[in-house]
């Protein structure tokens, strides 16, 4: 009985993840820890073997393999090329600044070192926007489309090349900007930050924010979603976003298990909730996860290859 009671929650986790059945709190935030559940399943295998219960041990082993099958592909992969021919490269950096002016200084240091073409920022308050100016971001990335707001709802897109407001209707938590690069279709970059599903009352808004994100446009502008999605590849709602014509840059190149939050403490365990999603026509050449002084998130830096126009 003890052995089967240990196997039961592992089986439940596999069913929830396999069929996208997560509903309510706390299952939605807990499902982000599926990579850790693999280790838990292995521990159950060991315990059931020590208890000399063969059937539960076999069941636990099969369940551990199933969980590993969900997670392991994120550590595989490599650089990919754009569909239909290689166009110019676009380096996209995204970071959640935690509403802290000190994090604004930290991200400007990252921009100065990494030299991205486009920067997507979340949790941009008026104080953070002023700190970005004081730290010299406009000298590095002179173009911007910004919506600085109190709380965690402000966002902005900065770039080296001219920007104009984007046209995508994508809900309350998005700033959209449009840019052009020679040799590529128009590019639309969305700074994305859905509500965090930290309690039952926020789950509906989290789902609505993710569902409001626009689909990629296979014959139109190249669309890139970059930001803190408050979701991982283990959430069905996030996988639904990918089904609208996107690829997760980290997953594409085999860095999908590199955690981005929290960066400033040991608890809760780290998860991968910051993403760069690129139109499937794009190639992904490289990706790094970068520390940002003053923020509780790590930044994601993706080198994309745009399709040729």
C-alpha distance (Angstrom), angle and dihedral (degrees) to the residues before:
residue distance angle dihedral
X1 . . .
X2 3.81 . .
X3 3.80 90.9 .
X4 3.81 93.5 51.2
X5 3.80 91.9 45.2
X6 3.81 87.6 57.2
X7 3.80 91.6 50.1
X8 3.82 94.9 47.9
X9 3.86 99.2 74.2
X10 3.81 90.5 46.3
X11 3.81 89.4 53.5
X12 3.79 90.4 48.5
X13 3.81 91.0 51.0
X14 3.82 91.5 51.2
X15 3.81 92.1 50.2
X16 3.81 93.1 48.3
X17 3.81 92.7 48.3
X18 3.79 96.1 41.9
X19 3.79 96.3 51.0
X20 3.82 100.4 29.8
X21 3.79 92.1 -118.7
X22 3.78 99.0 146.3
X23 3.78 108.7 135.8
X24 3.75 131.6 167.1
X25 3.76 134.3 -3.5
X26 3.01 131.3 -21.2
X27 3.82 95.9 14.0
X28 3.83 95.3 66.4
X29 3.82 95.5 56.3
X30 3.81 91.9 36.6
X31 3.80 92.4 56.9
X32 3.81 88.6 66.3
X33 3.80 85.9 73.6
X34 3.81 95.4 63.0
X35 3.84 90.8 120.1
X36 3.82 87.7 59.9
X37 3.80 90.0 46.0
X38 3.81 87.6 64.6
X39 3.81 88.8 62.3
X40 3.80 89.5 45.7
X41 3.80 91.0 52.8
X42 3.81 90.9 51.2
X43 3.80 89.1 51.1
X44 3.79 89.4 53.4
X45 3.82 89.4 52.4
X46 3.79 90.1 53.6
X47 3.82 94.0 47.6
X48 3.80 93.9 48.1
X49 3.79 89.9 49.8
X50 3.81 90.1 51.2
X51 3.79 87.8 51.0
X52 3.84 87.5 52.4
X53 3.79 92.9 -126.4
X54 3.79 105.7 143.9
X55 3.81 101.2 -175.0
X56 3.84 95.8 50.8
X57 3.80 89.5 44.6
X58 3.81 91.8 53.6
X59 3.80 91.2 46.6
X60 3.81 91.4 49.0
X61 3.80 91.0 48.6
X62 3.81 92.0 52.4
X63 3.79 90.6 48.2
X64 3.81 91.1 49.3
X65 3.80 89.5 52.8
X66 3.81 90.1 50.4
X67 3.81 92.0 52.0
X68 3.79 91.0 46.1
X69 3.82 89.1 52.2
X70 3.81 89.1 58.6
X71 3.80 93.8 48.7
X72 3.82 109.3 30.6
X73 3.84 98.1 69.8
X74 3.80 89.1 66.6
X75 3.80 88.9 68.8
X76 3.81 92.1 51.7
X77 3.77 130.7 74.3
X78 3.76 139.0 63.8
X79 3.80 144.2 -145.4
X80 3.80 115.5 -32.7
X81 3.80 132.5 -162.5
X82 3.78 129.7 -126.3
X83 3.78 117.9 -95.5
X84 3.79 115.0 -103.1
X85 3.77 97.3 13.4
X86 3.77 138.3 -32.9
X87 3.78 118.6 -73.8
X88 3.81 129.1 176.6
X89 3.78 121.7 -46.4
X90 3.78 121.9 -112.9
X91 3.81 122.0 -162.4
X92 3.81 111.6 -152.1
X93 3.80 123.6 -167.5
X94 3.80 122.1 -170.6
X95 3.80 128.8 -175.3
X96 3.79 139.9 166.3
X97 3.82 106.3 -138.3
X98 3.82 95.8 -161.5
X99 3.79 89.6 -131.2
X100 3.81 90.2 -76.9
X101 3.82 124.9 135.2
X102 3.83 87.8 -151.0
X103 3.81 89.2 59.8
X104 3.81 88.1 52.7
X105 3.78 88.5 60.8
X106 3.81 89.5 46.5
X107 3.81 94.4 53.7
X108 3.81 91.8 48.1
X109 3.81 87.8 55.9
X110 3.81 88.6 52.3
X111 3.82 91.7 48.6
X112 3.78 90.8 49.6
X113 3.81 90.6 51.8
X114 3.83 101.6 38.5
X115 3.84 99.8 33.2
X116 3.83 99.4 -148.0
X117 3.78 120.6 -169.6
X118 3.80 93.9 -139.9
X119 3.81 131.3 25.6
X120 3.81 124.0 -161.3
X121 3.81 114.8 -165.1
X122 3.79 131.9 -171.8
X123 3.82 132.8 -166.1
X124 3.80 90.6 32.2
X125 3.80 107.6 168.9
X126 3.83 123.3 -178.5
X127 3.83 88.5 -99.9
X128 3.81 91.1 50.7
X129 3.82 90.9 48.1
X130 3.80 89.8 52.9
X131 3.81 90.7 47.9
X132 3.81 90.1 52.1
X133 3.79 89.3 54.3
X134 3.81 92.6 47.2
X135 3.82 91.0 49.4
X136 3.81 90.9 55.4
X137 3.81 102.5 -109.0
X138 3.80 92.9 143.8
X139 3.80 90.3 58.9
X140 3.81 89.6 55.9
X141 3.81 98.7 37.3
X142 3.81 106.8 18.6
X143 3.82 98.8 -179.7
X144 3.80 122.3 75.2
X145 3.79 145.5 168.5
X146 3.79 105.5 -165.2
X147 3.78 138.9 179.8
X148 3.81 106.0 -179.9
X149 3.80 111.7 -172.2
X150 3.76 138.6 165.2
X151 3.76 118.8 -98.7
X152 3.78 119.3 17.9
X153 3.80 98.4 -45.0
X154 3.82 103.8 87.1
X155 3.79 121.0 101.3
X156 3.79 141.0 166.1
X157 3.79 144.6 -169.7
X158 3.82 120.5 -143.6
X159 3.82 126.5 -174.7
X160 3.80 146.3 171.2
X161 3.80 92.3 -127.5
X162 3.82 128.3 57.4
X163 3.80 115.0 -71.3
X164 3.78 132.7 -161.4
X165 3.81 129.0 -174.5
X166 3.79 112.2 -80.8
X167 3.77 124.1 -120.6
X168 3.79 100.3 -139.8
X169 3.79 114.4 118.5
X170 3.78 102.0 -143.4
X171 3.78 111.2 153.3
X172 3.77 134.5 -94.9
X173 3.80 99.5 -54.2
X174 3.81 100.5 59.1
X175 3.80 137.7 88.0
X176 3.82 113.0 -164.4
X177 3.80 125.9 -161.1
X178 3.79 132.4 178.4
X179 3.80 127.3 -146.9
X180 3.80 139.5 170.5
X181 3.78 130.6 -137.6
X182 3.77 123.6 -172.6
X183 3.79 111.8 -103.7
X184 3.83 96.1 19.9
X185 3.81 137.0 81.4
X186 3.82 117.0 -99.4
X187 3.80 113.0 -71.6
X188 3.79 126.0 -140.3
X189 3.81 117.0 -163.8
X190 3.80 120.4 -165.9
X191 3.80 122.1 -163.1
X192 3.81 101.4 -145.2
X193 3.81 130.1 -161.5
X194 3.82 117.3 157.2
X195 3.77 119.4 -171.6
X196 3.80 115.4 -81.8
X197 3.86 111.9 -110.1
X198 3.79 92.2 -133.8
X199 3.80 96.0 138.7
X200 3.77 138.7 14.7
X201 3.81 94.4 -98.1
X202 3.83 91.8 60.2
X203 3.81 99.0 48.0
X204 3.80 93.7 87.1
X205 3.80 92.6 52.5
X206 3.82 90.6 46.6
X207 3.80 90.7 54.2
X208 3.80 93.0 43.7
X209 3.81 92.1 50.7
X210 3.81 92.5 51.0
X211 3.79 93.1 44.6
X212 3.83 91.0 50.4
X213 3.81 92.2 60.7
X214 3.80 108.5 110.8
X215 3.78 124.6 -115.4
X216 3.78 121.4 -110.7
X217 3.80 115.1 -95.2
X218 3.83 108.3 -130.2
X219 3.80 93.9 -165.5
X220 3.80 99.6 29.3
X221 3.77 137.6 51.3
X222 3.79 118.0 -17.4
X223 3.80 104.6 -109.0
X224 3.82 123.0 -151.5
X225 3.81 123.7 -174.1
X226 3.80 112.7 -160.7
X227 3.76 128.1 172.7
X228 3.78 150.6 62.5
X229 3.80 104.2 -35.2
X230 3.82 94.4 177.2
X231 3.80 84.5 -136.6
X232 3.78 138.9 90.6
X233 3.78 134.8 -150.4
X234 3.80 87.0 -91.1
X235 3.82 92.4 68.1
X236 3.79 115.6 90.3
X237 3.81 90.8 -147.1
X238 3.80 90.4 58.2
X239 3.80 92.6 46.4
X240 3.80 87.3 52.5
X241 3.81 88.5 58.2
X242 3.81 89.4 54.0
X243 3.80 89.8 50.6
X244 3.81 88.3 63.3
X245 3.79 90.3 74.9
X246 3.82 106.4 -71.9
X247 3.78 138.5 118.1
X248 3.79 124.7 -151.8
X249 3.80 105.6 -120.8
X250 3.82 94.8 -148.1
X251 3.80 92.7 48.5
X252 3.81 90.8 47.7
X253 3.82 94.6 57.9
X254 3.82 97.4 36.8
X255 3.83 99.1 -100.7
X256 3.79 96.4 107.4
X257 3.81 94.1 119.1
X258 3.80 95.4 56.4
X259 3.80 104.2 115.4
X260 3.80 121.5 -133.3
X261 3.83 104.0 -177.3
X262 2.99 138.3 85.2
X263 3.79 98.6 20.3
X264 3.81 98.7 164.3
X265 3.83 104.2 50.9
X266 3.78 142.5 31.3
X267 3.80 98.7 -121.9
X268 2.95 131.8 95.7
X269 3.82 97.1 33.2
X270 3.82 112.4 -103.0
X271 3.81 120.8 -91.7
X272 3.81 136.5 -177.0
X273 3.81 107.0 -111.0
X274 3.83 101.6 137.3
X275 3.80 113.6 83.7
X276 3.78 146.5 169.1
X277 3.80 109.3 -144.6
X278 3.79 114.7 -168.2
X279 3.76 131.9 -166.8
X280 3.81 107.5 -93.8
X281 3.81 89.1 -116.1
X282 3.81 89.0 68.5
X283 3.76 126.2 87.8
X284 3.81 121.7 -137.5
X285 3.79 112.8 -137.8
X286 3.81 101.5 174.2
X287 3.79 144.3 -14.8
X288 3.79 135.2 -162.9
X289 3.80 134.6 -177.5
X290 3.80 109.5 -138.7
X291 3.82 132.1 -165.0
X292 3.82 116.3 -121.1
X293 3.79 115.5 -157.8
X294 3.81 111.1 -125.2
X295 3.82 98.2 16.5
X296 3.79 130.8 101.0
X297 3.83 89.2 -141.4
X298 3.77 131.2 69.0
X299 3.78 116.6 -132.8
X300 3.80 124.2 -117.5
X301 3.81 118.3 -137.1
X302 3.82 115.3 -167.2
X303 3.80 128.2 -177.8
X304 3.81 107.4 -151.2
X305 3.77 129.7 -171.4
X306 3.78 110.8 -142.7
X307 3.80 121.8 -144.5
X308 3.78 116.2 -100.3
X309 3.76 115.1 -102.7
